[in-house]
Amino acid sequence: MNTEEKLKIRINQLIELADNVLRTERRGTGTFSTSYVDNEQFNEFRNASLSFILNLYTKDHPYYESFFNDCHRATPFEAKTGRGILTSIKTEIEQGWLNTIRGLLSAEIFTDFIEMAEHLLNENYKDASAVMIGSVLEEHLRQLCVKNGIDITSEKAGKQIPKRADLLNAELTKATIYNKLDQKNVTAWLDLRNKAAHGKYGEYTKEQVELMLQSVIDFMTRNGI
């Protein structure tokens, strides 16, 4: 089961929680009483939804802020408000907007780091530059996997463990997202990054890092997210 399918299952579970909450609607006694829903079920729904939204987006995202501020009392109105926010998120997931937004944000972030790597190279810090380029490349591989429905984690001892970059590279090639020549190049770039990260500074040159920088930019441009 890929990441997108897991997100769809989870968002449907949360919407079902909202429906269960709304089924508990009761009206208080008294002339000016208001309607309410089961407090325990509401809190379960609220906490689970906030956790999901926080992990999917960020604490500063409008969805999180709106849910946090507008769905905090155990009333039918606020439960419906929370359900509506989840429905909007479900639409984004199903129509692919989530990956599009993430891609745009990632492109901006990647550009910043690539510019930093280029600056480090100009200042003759080839080792730090190589590590930074490799990190950008690895994150790009992860984003490509997410975009194309390839899991970026695997289960080990009951826990979800991030897959290594070389495995992501192999799975992207297997899924024909890019060809075997690209796969070999990615392997070489990751190897250079690893040498820099482990202090093997004499096993590559500044010129090789410069070539790596330009080649990774070209690769990411051709295989955009």
Secondary structure, DSSP 8 states (H G I E B T S, - for coil): --HHHHHHHHHHHHHHHHHHHHTT-EE-SSTT--EE--HHHHHHHHHHHHHHHHHHS-TTSHHHHHHHHHS-SSSHHHHHHHHHHHHHHHHHHHTTHHHHHHHHHHHHHHHHHHHHHHHHHHTT-HHHHHHHHHHHHHHHHHHHHHHTT--SEEEETTEEEE--HHHHHHHHHHTTSS-HHHHHHHHHHHHHHHHHHTT-GGGS-HHHHHHHHHHHHHHHHHT--
